[in-house]
């Protein structure tokens, strides 16, 4: 718990600095790259978490992997290393992305479908999200064949389940109650 609170504090500080330097969007792009790289590479994640790997080696790897990173991002690496909190890098990056989206009045709408969304459906989903929340959103499509058809829409703490599997489950519960 304290790790996530610390991550949010670091993310707020970086967002404040980046906003002052008018580089918040570039730093947001860096943070997305960081979360994608850590999610995609178990080796990178283990290296960041390892107490055995020297901080100087971790910094060298981060600067090599993210060589085009903004100054605010590289300063974050230095700050986390100095404070012995580099293991929080992924959480800080995720928190930054979330805070940046809130600042912009945007959010991520997660749509789970049995097949990939078409561009037409994405447009309709974005319009529905705008109608429900009054905010713009980015659509993240998750493909889960187990829902059979329909969709599950999640925006913030709102969830709308219009999947075929959900409807079948409701029918099943109705028949077992009678």
Number of C-alpha atoms within 10 A of each C-alpha: 6 7 13 13 13 15 24 21 15 22 25 17 14 21 25 14 14 20 14 10 10 12 15 20 15 15 25 23 14 21 23 17 16 22 18 13 16 17 13 11 10 11 11 17 17 13 16 25 16 14 11 8 12 12 18 11 12 19 17 12 15 17 14 11 14 16 11 11 20 18 12 19 21 19 13 20 18 17 14 19 18 11 8 12 17 22 19 19 24 21 20 28 28 20 22 26 23 17 19 22 17 12 11 11 12 18 22 16 21 19 22 23 22 18 16 14 19 9 9 8 11 17 13 12 20 17 15 12 22 14 11 11 14 12 15 18 20 16 20 15 16 16 15 14 11 11 21 14 17 16 23 19 21 18 18 11 5 10 13 11 16 15 19 17 16 17 14 12 11 11 11 11 11 10 9 7 6 5
